[in-house]
Structure formats: C-alpha cells, structure tokens
Amino acid sequence: MNRFQQWRLRGSAWGTPHRKKLAENLFWLTADKGVRIFHGIFIAAVVARYLGPADYGLIAVAASFLAIITPLITLGFDSVVVREFVTSEDRSRLFWTVFAARLLFGVLSYAVLCVLILTHLLPTESRTEAIVLLIGCMPLTTLAFDVPRLIFQSEVREKWVVWIANAALAVAAIVKLILVAVEADVTSFAAVNACAVSVTVVATMASARMLGILPKLVHPHWQTFLKLTRECWPLILSGLSIALYMNVDVVMLRLLEDPEVVGIYSVAARLSTFWFFIPMALAQTLFPGLTRAYAEDQSQYKVALFRYLRLNTLAGYATVVLAEMFVPPLIYLLFGSQYVESVPCFRLHALAILFVFLGVARAQHLNLEKLHIYGMWATVVGGIINILLNFALIPVLSAAGAAAATVLSFAISAFVMSFVFERTRWFAKLQWLTLRKPWKMNPSSEE
C-alpha cells in the first residue's frame, strides 16, 4: 500500500461513521445562514433605502458596540465548553456556572454602558443616537440564555437552533417591512434588532428544556469558573481582539467621519462579513469529529486536520470569487444610488474572506492542542494593527481606508502570525501549501 492510499484509509476512518450526521448538520447550519443572508441583504436593503446612509449608520454603530462588548461576557468559553460537553457525562455544574457568569457580566456591562452614555462620557451627537445605542445593546443582558446552543452544537443537533433563529428572523423581517410602510423612526428598527436577538436565545433555552437536554439546576461552581478562566484567558483576549478588528472600523469611522460615510461602509462590510458563515459552519460541524480523532489517534488526526484545512482553503477561494461576481450588482440593484460608493469598499473588503477561512481552521487546531496563547497573540497583534491602520488610512482614504485596514489585519493575524511561533510553524506550512496548491490530496511530498 503506497503512502497516498494510507492517507485515504486513515481519513476515511475518521469521516465515514459520522458522514451522514455531519452532512445533515452542515445543511442546517448553511440553511440558517442562507436565511440570515436573505434577511441581511434583501430586508436590510429595504431598511437601508428607507432610512438613508446617516440613520443606517447609527444602526451599524450600535451593532458594532454590541459585537465588541459581547466577548467580555462570553469570555471566550464557547469552544472549550463544547469540547467539555462532548467528553463529559455530567454537564450540570459546567452549564450553570457558565450561565451565571454570563448573566452577571451581561447585566453589569449594560449598566456601565448606560452610565457612560447618560453622563456623556461616551459622546453621542444627538438624543436619537444615544437611544439607538442603548436599545441596540440591550441583548447583552440576555446572552446567558444562549448557553444551551453549545449543548446542541456538541451533539451536532443544531437544526433546533436553526429553526428558532429562522423563526425570529422571519418575524423581525415582517415587522421591519411594516415599520417601513408606516414610516417609523430609526429607534423602532433598533428595537426590532434587539428583540430578535433576545427572543432567539431565550427560545433556545426553552427548546433545550423541552427536549430534555437542559442540565439539572445546580449552584454555580466558581472553582469551575476559575478553571475555565485560567485555560481560556488567551481566548478572552483573542475574542475581544477579533471583535475589535471586525467592528472597530465602524466605530472609528463614526469618530472620524460623518454618519453617512458609516452607512455606506456598513453596507459593504455587512455584505462581506455575511460570507463568514461558511467557515464557521464547517468548524461547528467538523469540530466534534476532529475532537474524537485527536483523542483516538494522532496520525488519524493529522490526516483529518489537513483535509479540513484544504477544504477551508478551497471554500475560501470559491467564496471570494462568488462574492466579487454577484454582490456588486446586488448593491446597485437593491440598495440604490445612495449606496453606489459601497461597491469599491466591498470589492476590497471581500478579500478578507479567505483569511477568515484560514483563521477559523487554525483556531480549531489550537483549541484541541490547548495552545490558546498563540491564537491570543495573533489576534491581539491583528487588532492593534487594525486600529493603527484605521487611524492612518481613514483620514486619507475614508471608507476604503477602513476596508484596507481590515484586509491587512486579517491577513497578518490569520496567516503571517502562524510563522512567528515555533509551535505553529508546521501548521503555517500547511496553510501556505493549501494556499498555493489547494488541490493537493496530501502534504507528504511537501514535508
């Protein structure tokens, strides 16, 4: 048996027992994100045309603040909690500890935000802008109810989460169309966005209880929380850094430019980041299988990891091409002449999609190896570079400068930083191999 046949045999040992279940889960995740794309493109287009770039920019700023604060509440626990749910028989202590921590930090975070806005320590130009920001960040108080989603993920049963999320989005879409018809103001649209998020997570908790997978209620165990924090503190900084370099561009544009520019850029960034669902769906579906392969046999794991990375890279190239081909005409058609300047921003911003694929794949490997510290430094460096590039490029290139800063920081964080650390250089070589030759079935000839 030659080496190529050995690679195929080992890879099939990992994939075959779970193929049907994984394919079904990937279908539901993709369907979920497909519905979100429909909502994010077509419904957002109707709302954006109605509100105009200035008011739409206010909605985008509120969403960016919510995204930046969220990692301070979730604390980067998600992937580690899923890993523990896969391998642990008793989930009660872990579940309710994570739930209590998120509830506490969520309420405190929102209270601090309210104080900052009401005391004008966080400046807003108008009363409307302040109200939109407060309403838009209200879901911070309900993020604890999202913990059952991690159980569904660990059992590869996310169709339940998909149904709930799609139902909430459908209702939100209908309400938004009604608000456009009755000519409602921007605060009403902010309220709909906030309610859609909160209703989704609360309904997820109710579904887990209904299906009998909600762990029995126990007191939070703060030693468990401290243990998680010790392992995940790099993920906390990493998650915050990711949130910053994915959302700080909108906040900095608002500080340095008019709301109209924020609205124009937000359309481009929204249509680009929607494609990020593909690597996330692949990761959520394949991570339990990677976990089992890692625990059973290292050679089998390396085969599965390379195939996963190759699949990510192929999908990344295909996604960039599709996005560049089909999204610009949609901007002209759906968003109208008010947002024509979003097209060049999108063409540049969409290049970051490929590096998101690479970064998500690396994160799964670092999680299994418990090398979170390397992921943390990569994302911290990426976040710092993004902020510095935004300061340098926005005054010169305006919205295009923010897009360029995003692409460069993603490339540095997800790819270049893999070469910096000795323990991740072999993975960096795999990244480089799949970037150059994504059609290769195995890396043996390159080793």
C-alpha positions as CSV (number, residue, x, y, z in Angstrom):
1,M,0.0,0.0,0.0
2,N,1.5,3.3,-1.0
3,R,1.5,6.4,1.1
4,F,-1.4,8.1,-0.7
5,Q,-3.6,5.1,-0.1
6,Q,-2.6,5.1,3.6
7,W,-3.7,8.7,3.8
8,R,-7.0,7.9,2.2
9,L,-7.6,4.9,4.5
10,R,-6.9,6.9,7.6
11,G,-9.0,9.8,6.5
12,S,-12.0,7.6,5.7
13,A,-11.7,6.0,9.2
14,W,-12.4,9.5,10.7
15,G,-15.1,10.5,8.2
16,T,-17.3,7.5,7.4
17,P,-19.1,6.9,10.8
18,H,-20.2,10.5,11.1
19,R,-20.6,11.5,7.4
20,K,-24.4,11.4,7.3
21,K,-24.9,13.2,10.6
22,L,-22.2,15.8,9.8
23,A,-23.7,16.5,6.3
24,E,-27.2,16.9,7.9
25,N,-25.8,19.3,10.5
26,L,-23.9,21.3,7.9
27,F,-27.0,21.5,5.8
28,W,-29.0,23.0,8.7
29,L,-26.2,25.5,9.5
30,T,-25.9,26.5,5.9
31,A,-29.7,26.9,5.6
32,D,-29.7,29.0,8.7
33,K,-27.0,31.3,7.4
34,G,-28.7,31.3,4.0
35,V,-31.9,32.7,5.6
36,R,-29.7,35.2,7.5
37,I,-28.1,36.3,4.2
38,F,-31.6,36.8,2.7
39,H,-32.6,38.8,5.7
40,G,-29.3,40.7,5.8
41,I,-29.3,41.5,2.1
42,F,-32.9,41.9,1.0
43,I,-34.6,43.1,4.2
44,A,-31.5,45.2,5.0
45,A,-31.7,46.8,1.6
46,V,-35.3,47.8,2.1
47,V,-34.4,49.3,5.5
48,A,-31.3,51.0,4.3
49,R,-33.0,52.6,1.4
50,Y,-35.8,53.8,3.7
51,L,-33.5,55.1,6.5
52,G,-30.7,56.5,4.3
53,P,-27.0,56.3,4.9
54,A,-27.0,58.5,8.0
55,D,-29.6,56.7,10.1
56,Y,-28.5,53.3,8.8
57,G,-25.0,54.3,10.1
58,L,-26.4,54.7,13.6
59,I,-27.9,51.2,13.5
60,A,-24.5,49.9,12.4
61,V,-22.6,51.7,15.2
62,A,-25.0,50.2,17.8
63,A,-24.4,46.7,16.3
64,S,-20.6,47.2,16.4
65,F,-20.7,48.2,20.1
66,L,-22.8,45.1,20.8
67,A,-20.3,42.9,19.0
68,I,-17.3,44.5,20.7
69,I,-18.7,44.1,24.2
70,T,-20.0,40.6,23.7
71,P,-16.6,38.8,24.2
72,L,-16.3,40.4,27.6
73,I,-19.5,38.5,28.5
74,T,-18.9,35.2,26.7
75,L,-15.3,35.2,27.9
76,G,-14.1,33.0,25.0
77,F,-15.6,29.9,26.7
78,D,-17.6,28.6,23.7
79,S,-15.2,26.2,22.0
80,V,-13.8,24.9,25.4
81,V,-17.3,24.4,26.7
82,V,-18.3,22.4,23.6
83,R,-15.2,20.3,24.0
84,E,-16.1,19.5,27.6
85,F,-19.7,18.8,26.7
86,V,-18.5,16.3,24.1
87,T,-16.3,14.4,26.6
88,S,-18.1,14.9,29.9
89,E,-21.1,12.9,31.2
90,D,-22.2,15.4,33.8
91,R,-22.8,18.8,32.3
92,S,-24.8,20.4,35.1
93,R,-22.0,22.2,37.0
94,L,-20.3,23.5,33.9
95,F,-23.5,24.6,32.3
96,W,-24.9,26.6,35.2
97,T,-21.5,28.1,36.1
98,V,-21.2,29.5,32.6
99,F,-24.8,30.6,32.6
100,A,-24.4,32.5,35.9
101,A,-21.2,34.2,34.8
102,R,-22.7,35.4,31.5
103,L,-25.8,36.7,33.3
104,L,-23.7,38.6,35.8
105,F,-21.3,40.1,33.3
106,G,-24.1,40.9,30.8
107,V,-26.1,42.9,33.3
108,L,-23.0,44.7,34.7
109,S,-21.8,45.6,31.1
110,Y,-25.1,47.1,30.1
111,A,-25.3,49.1,33.3
112,V,-21.8,50.5,32.7
113,L,-22.8,51.4,29.1
114,C,-25.9,53.2,30.3
115,V,-23.9,55.2,32.8
116,L,-21.3,56.2,30.2
117,I,-23.9,57.4,27.8
118,L,-26.1,59.2,30.3
119,T,-23.1,61.0,31.8
120,H,-21.8,61.8,28.3
121,L,-18.5,60.1,28.9
122,L,-19.4,58.2,25.7
123,P,-20.2,61.1,23.4
124,T,-23.2,61.0,21.1
125,E,-24.2,63.7,18.7
126,S,-27.9,63.6,19.4
127,R,-30.5,62.1,21.7
128,T,-31.6,59.8,18.9
129,E,-28.1,58.4,18.5
130,A,-27.9,57.8,22.3
131,I,-31.3,56.0,22.3
132,V,-30.3,53.8,19.3
133,L,-27.1,52.8,21.1
134,L,-28.9,51.9,24.3
135,I,-31.6,49.9,22.6
136,G,-29.1,48.2,20.3
137,C,-27.0,46.9,23.2
138,M,-29.9,45.6,25.3
139,P,-29.3,41.9,24.2
140,L,-26.2,42.0,26.4
141,T,-28.5,41.2,29.3
142,T,-29.8,38.0,27.7
143,L,-26.6,36.4,26.4
144,A,-26.6,33.9,29.2
145,F,-29.7,32.2,27.7
146,D,-27.5,31.3,24.6
147,V,-25.5,28.6,26.6
148,P,-27.9,25.7,25.5
149,R,-26.7,26.4,22.0
150,L,-23.4,24.9,23.0
151,I,-25.1,21.7,24.0
152,F,-26.9,21.4,20.6
153,Q,-23.5,22.1,19.0
154,S,-21.7,19.4,20.9
155,E,-24.4,16.9,19.9
156,V,-24.4,18.0,16.3
157,R,-28.1,18.8,16.6
158,E,-28.1,22.4,15.6
159,K,-31.2,22.2,13.4
160,W,-33.2,23.2,16.5
161,V,-31.2,26.4,16.9
162,V,-31.7,27.0,13.2
163,W,-35.5,26.7,13.4
164,I,-35.6,29.1,16.3
165,A,-33.3,31.6,14.7
166,N,-35.1,31.5,11.4
167,A,-38.5,32.0,13.0
168,A,-37.2,35.0,14.9
169,L,-35.7,36.4,11.7
170,A,-38.9,35.9,9.8
171,V,-40.9,37.7,12.4
172,A,-38.3,40.5,12.5
173,A,-38.4,40.8,8.7
174,I,-42.2,41.2,8.7
175,V,-42.1,43.8,11.5
176,K,-39.4,45.8,9.7
177,L,-41.4,45.9,6.5
178,I,-44.4,47.1,8.5
179,L,-42.3,49.8,10.1
180,V,-41.1,50.9,6.6
181,A,-44.8,51.1,5.5
182,V,-45.8,53.2,8.5
183,E,-42.7,55.4,8.2
184,A,-41.4,54.6,11.7
185,D,-38.2,56.2,13.0
186,V,-34.8,54.7,13.4
187,T,-35.3,53.8,17.1
188,S,-38.0,51.3,16.1
189,F,-35.7,49.4,13.9
190,A,-33.1,49.3,16.6
191,A,-35.7,47.8,19.0
192,V,-36.6,45.1,16.4
193,N,-33.0,44.1,16.1
194,A,-32.6,43.9,19.8
195,C,-35.7,41.9,20.3
196,A,-34.8,39.4,17.6
197,V,-31.5,38.5,19.3
198,S,-33.1,38.2,22.8
199,V,-36.1,36.2,21.7
200,T,-33.8,33.8,19.8
201,V,-31.6,33.0,22.8
202,V,-34.5,32.7,25.3
203,A,-36.3,30.4,22.9
204,T,-33.2,28.2,22.5
205,M,-33.1,27.7,26.3
206,A,-36.8,26.8,26.3
207,S,-36.2,24.3,23.5
208,A,-33.4,22.6,25.4
209,R,-35.7,22.2,28.4
210,M,-38.5,20.9,26.2
211,L,-36.2,18.3,24.6
212,G,-34.8,17.2,28.0
213,I,-31.2,18.2,27.3
214,L,-31.1,21.1,29.7
215,P,-28.9,20.1,32.6
216,K,-30.5,19.9,36.1
217,L,-30.3,23.1,38.1
218,V,-27.3,23.3,40.4
219,H,-25.4,26.1,42.2
220,P,-22.7,27.7,40.1
221,H,-19.2,26.4,41.0
222,W,-16.8,29.3,41.0
223,Q,-13.8,26.9,41.1
224,T,-15.0,25.6,37.7
225,F,-15.3,29.3,36.5
226,L,-11.7,30.0,37.6
227,K,-10.5,26.8,35.9
228,L,-12.2,27.8,32.7
229,T,-10.8,31.3,33.0
230,R,-7.2,30.0,33.5
231,E,-7.5,28.0,30.4
232,C,-9.4,30.5,28.3
233,W,-7.9,33.8,29.3
234,P,-6.0,33.8,26.0
235,L,-9.3,33.2,24.2
236,I,-10.9,36.1,26.1
237,L,-8.2,38.5,24.8
238,S,-8.4,36.7,21.4
239,G,-12.2,37.1,21.2
240,L,-12.0,40.7,22.2
241,S,-9.3,41.4,19.6
242,I,-11.3,39.6,16.9
243,A,-14.4,41.7,17.8
244,L,-12.3,44.8,17.7
245,Y,-10.7,44.3,14.3
246,M,-14.1,43.2,12.9
247,N,-16.1,46.1,14.3
248,V,-13.7,48.9,15.4
249,D,-13.6,50.2,11.8
250,V,-17.3,51.2,12.0
251,V,-16.7,52.9,15.4
252,M,-13.6,54.7,14.2
253,L,-15.3,55.8,11.0
254,R,-18.1,57.3,13.2
255,L,-15.4,59.2,15.3
256,L,-13.6,60.5,12.2
257,E,-16.3,60.8,9.6
258,D,-20.0,61.7,9.2
259,P,-22.7,59.1,9.8
260,E,-23.4,59.0,6.1
261,V,-19.9,57.5,5.5
262,V,-20.5,54.9,8.2
263,G,-23.8,53.9,6.5
264,I,-22.0,53.5,3.1
265,Y,-19.2,51.5,4.6
266,S,-21.6,49.4,6.7
267,V,-23.4,48.1,3.6
268,A,-20.1,47.0,2.1
269,A,-18.8,45.4,5.4
270,R,-22.2,43.7,6.1
271,L,-22.3,42.1,2.6
272,S,-18.7,40.9,3.0
273,T,-18.9,39.5,6.6
274,F,-22.1,37.6,5.7
275,W,-19.9,35.1,3.9
276,F,-18.1,34.3,7.1
277,F,-20.8,31.9,8.0
278,I,-19.2,29.2,5.7
279,P,-16.0,28.7,7.7
280,M,-18.0,28.9,10.9
281,A,-20.5,26.3,9.8
282,L,-17.7,24.0,8.7
283,A,-15.9,24.4,12.0
284,Q,-19.1,23.8,14.1
285,T,-19.9,20.7,12.1
286,L,-16.5,19.1,11.9
287,F,-15.0,20.1,15.3
288,P,-16.6,17.2,17.3
289,G,-15.2,14.7,14.7
290,L,-11.8,16.4,15.0
291,T,-12.0,16.1,18.8
292,R,-12.7,12.4,18.6
293,A,-9.9,11.9,16.0
294,Y,-7.4,13.8,18.2
295,A,-8.3,11.7,21.3
296,E,-8.1,8.4,19.4
297,D,-5.1,8.6,17.1
298,Q,-2.6,11.4,16.3
299,S,-1.8,10.1,12.8
300,Q,-5.6,9.9,12.0
301,Y,-6.0,13.4,13.5
302,K,-3.3,14.9,11.2
303,V,-5.0,13.4,8.2
304,A,-8.3,14.9,9.3
305,L,-6.8,18.2,10.1
306,F,-5.1,18.6,6.7
307,R,-8.3,17.7,4.8
308,Y,-10.2,20.1,6.9
309,L,-7.7,22.9,6.2
310,R,-7.7,22.0,2.5
311,L,-11.5,22.1,2.4
312,N,-11.4,25.5,4.1
313,T,-9.0,27.0,1.6
314,L,-10.8,25.7,-1.4
315,A,-14.1,27.0,0.0
316,G,-12.3,30.3,0.7
317,Y,-11.2,30.8,-2.8
318,A,-14.6,29.9,-4.2
319,T,-16.4,32.2,-1.8
320,V,-14.2,35.2,-2.7
321,V,-14.8,34.6,-6.4
322,L,-18.6,34.2,-5.9
323,A,-18.8,37.3,-3.7
324,E,-16.8,39.5,-6.1
325,M,-19.0,38.4,-9.0
326,F,-22.5,38.6,-7.6
327,V,-22.6,41.1,-4.7
328,P,-21.7,44.4,-6.5
329,P,-24.6,44.1,-8.9
330,L,-26.9,43.5,-5.9
331,I,-25.7,46.7,-4.3
332,Y,-26.7,48.7,-7.4
333,L,-30.0,46.8,-7.7
334,L,-31.2,46.6,-4.1
335,F,-29.6,49.4,-2.2
336,G,-29.9,52.1,-4.8
337,S,-27.9,55.1,-5.9
338,Q,-27.4,56.3,-2.3
339,Y,-25.0,53.4,-1.7
340,V,-23.1,53.3,-5.0
341,E,-19.9,54.2,-3.1
342,S,-20.2,50.9,-1.2
343,V,-19.2,48.9,-4.3
344,P,-15.4,49.7,-4.3
345,C,-15.3,49.3,-0.5
346,F,-16.9,45.8,-0.8
347,R,-14.5,44.7,-3.6
348,L,-11.6,45.4,-1.2
349,H,-13.2,44.2,2.0
350,A,-14.2,40.9,0.5
351,L,-10.6,39.8,0.1
352,A,-10.6,39.3,3.9
353,I,-12.9,36.3,3.5
354,L,-10.0,34.0,2.5
355,F,-8.1,34.8,5.6
356,V,-11.1,34.3,7.8
357,F,-11.2,30.7,6.5
358,L,-7.6,30.2,7.4
359,G,-8.0,31.8,10.9
360,V,-11.1,29.7,11.8
361,A,-9.3,26.5,10.8
362,R,-6.2,27.4,12.9
363,A,-8.4,28.2,15.9
364,Q,-9.9,24.6,15.9
365,H,-6.4,23.1,16.0
366,L,-5.1,25.5,18.7
367,N,-8.2,24.6,20.8
368,L,-7.5,20.9,20.6
369,E,-3.8,21.3,21.4
370,K,-4.7,23.8,24.2
371,L,-2.4,26.4,22.6
372,H,-4.8,29.3,23.1
373,I,-1.9,31.6,23.9
374,Y,-0.7,31.6,20.3
375,G,-4.2,32.4,19.0
376,M,-4.4,35.2,21.5
377,W,-1.2,36.8,20.4
378,A,-2.1,36.5,16.8
379,T,-5.5,38.2,17.3
380,V,-4.1,40.8,19.7
381,V,-1.4,41.8,17.1
382,G,-4.1,41.8,14.4
383,G,-6.4,44.0,16.5
384,I,-3.6,46.5,17.3
385,I,-2.5,46.7,13.7
386,N,-6.1,47.2,12.6
387,I,-6.6,50.1,14.9
388,L,-3.3,51.7,13.8
389,L,-4.1,51.2,10.1
390,N,-7.6,52.7,10.6
391,F,-6.1,55.8,12.2
392,A,-3.6,56.1,9.3
393,L,-5.8,55.2,6.4
394,I,-9.3,56.6,7.2
395,P,-8.3,60.3,7.1
396,V,-6.7,59.6,3.7
397,L,-9.0,57.1,2.0
398,S,-12.1,57.4,4.2
399,A,-14.3,54.2,3.9
400,A,-11.8,52.5,1.6
401,G,-9.1,53.0,4.2
402,A,-11.2,51.1,6.7
403,A,-11.7,48.3,4.3
404,A,-7.9,48.1,3.5
405,A,-7.1,48.1,7.2
406,T,-9.5,45.2,7.7
407,V,-8.0,43.0,5.0
408,L,-4.4,43.7,6.0
409,S,-5.0,43.0,9.7
410,F,-6.9,39.7,8.9
411,A,-4.0,38.5,6.7
412,I,-1.4,39.3,9.4
413,S,-3.5,37.7,12.2
414,A,-4.7,34.6,10.5
415,F,-1.7,33.8,8.3
416,V,1.5,35.7,8.9
417,M,1.4,35.2,12.7
418,S,1.4,31.5,12.2
419,F,5.0,31.7,11.1
420,V,6.1,33.7,14.1
421,F,5.8,31.0,16.8
422,E,7.8,27.8,16.6
423,R,5.0,25.5,17.7
424,T,2.7,26.8,14.9
425,R,5.1,26.9,12.0
426,W,4.3,23.4,10.8
427,F,0.7,24.5,10.7
428,A,1.7,27.7,8.9
429,K,3.4,25.5,6.2
430,L,0.2,23.6,5.8
431,Q,-1.6,26.9,5.4
432,W,0.9,28.0,2.8
433,L,0.7,24.7,1.0
434,T,-3.1,24.8,0.7
435,L,-3.0,28.4,-0.4
436,R,-0.5,27.5,-3.2
437,K,-1.9,24.1,-4.1
438,P,-5.4,23.6,-2.6
439,W,-6.0,20.7,-4.9
440,K,-3.3,18.5,-3.3
441,M,-4.8,15.4,-1.6
442,N,-2.0,15.0,1.0
443,P,1.1,17.0,2.1
444,S,3.5,14.1,2.0
445,S,5.6,15.3,-0.9
446,E,5.9,18.8,0.6
447,E,7.1,17.7,4.1
